[in-house]
Amino acid sequence: MAKRRRVEAPSADELQRIEDEFRHETPAAARAALGPGRAAAPIAHVAGESAALSHAASPEARAGQARMRAELDRLKQAEAEGRLMADLPTAEIHADALVRDRTVLDEAEMLELRQSIAVHGLRLPVEVHELPGPRPDGTRYALLSGYRRLMAVRGLHDLTEQEKYLRIRAIVRPAAEIDAAFVAMVEENEVRSDLSHFERGRIAVIAAQQGAFGNIEDAVNRLYSTGSKAKRSKVRSFAMIFEELGDMLEFAEALTEKRGLRLAQALRHGAEPRLRDALSGRAPETPEDEWALMEPVLAEIEAGPRRPHRGGRPKSAAPVSGWADAETLHTSAGITIRKQRDDSGFLLRFEGRGLDSDLMDSLIQEIRALLEKP
């Protein structure tokens, strides 16, 4: 049988030695958690802290925290989507970050806008997007839309020196690609103010030249995608005028639709050199003076023979011009007009290879002028 070992209680000196060693090996923070003279193992201290942090809040407090988190998420989403408004210093907005589609600001309209803002405040904010970094002139935002409103607010500060006109209400949109920025600017102006035909064509050419679109055709189709086919055809005609004569015309914005379509048709027939020579003769003082310089060139081209088409199958002989019968008229340009009638009224049908959208638009304008009351 094994001999039992006798266990003896440690002496007071041995107990003091053991306690001193334990205190030396245990962190001070763990010992302090139990108060003077008492020691606690580290796991006990960790468990105590976890219990304190997991103290259950009241149902009302938890519901309030959940609402705050939901509101914060909605605020972040609205900011990311560009649905937040801010009061920005006008000096920090770069007004000419995009080439504007409007070339002339009518002073009478600007005066009316300034008066409206002074009396009623700015009813509609401008739209900007933040630049990648501040520019040397201190601007931090690029203007997308609201050019006239920004100019009006700046003008009010110049007139009144009131501090409230040093800032403007703005919607900060997400940074956009240049093509989307051009589209946004054009859409805003199409809705809120009438642009001239020349201004529409001009911005299409500039947008294409700046690389926002592949070519002018693509620019017109994207910028005026909601417009009718006839409207886009007119924009292309005035784009041609800007592209070939924009540097020569002093009163291009005053071109009427009818005159612009005539001018574009002449340019298609190679009239650019002759028109540039006519415009370089003297400086016009009015839109009518400028048109008077070009009109003889247009009249001469319109009266001359059309350029023959090249290639293709041989053409059949054109019908003799004049009335073929009581309902059919052949013109010398190869266009046939047929008159028809039904229960609602008369119909005119136009046929021939020489027809295009621009010619039909001009024809409609002529019919309108004929039927308008004096």
QUIUR-V824676 format. One record per run of one state. SS is the DSSP state (helix for helix, strand for strand, loop for the rest). FROM is the first residue (numbers start at 1). LEN is the number of residues. If there is no record, write none. Layout:
# QUIUR-V824676
ss=<SS | SS>
from=<FROM | FROM>
len=<LEN | LEN>
This chain:
# QUIUR-V824676
ss=<loop | helix | loop | helix | loop | helix | loop | helix | loop | strand | helix | strand | loop | helix | loop | strand | loop | strand | loop | helix | loop | helix | strand | loop | helix | loop | helix | loop | helix | loop | helix | loop | helix | loop | helix | loop | helix | loop | helix | loop | strand | loop | strand | loop | strand | loop | strand | loop | helix | loop>
from=<1 | 12 | 26 | 28 | 33 | 42 | 54 | 59 | 81 | 85 | 90 | 93 | 95 | 107 | 121 | 126 | 131 | 141 | 146 | 147 | 161 | 163 | 167 | 174 | 178 | 193 | 197 | 210 | 216 | 224 | 229 | 246 | 252 | 255 | 257 | 269 | 272 | 280 | 287 | 304 | 322 | 326 | 328 | 331 | 336 | 343 | 345 | 352 | 357 | 372>
len=<11 | 14 | 2 | 5 | 9 | 12 | 5 | 22 | 4 | 5 | 3 | 2 | 12 | 14 | 5 | 5 | 10 | 5 | 1 | 14 | 2 | 4 | 7 | 4 | 15 | 4 | 13 | 6 | 8 | 5 | 17 | 6 | 3 | 2 | 12 | 3 | 8 | 7 | 17 | 18 | 4 | 2 | 3 | 5 | 7 | 2 | 7 | 5 | 15 | 3>
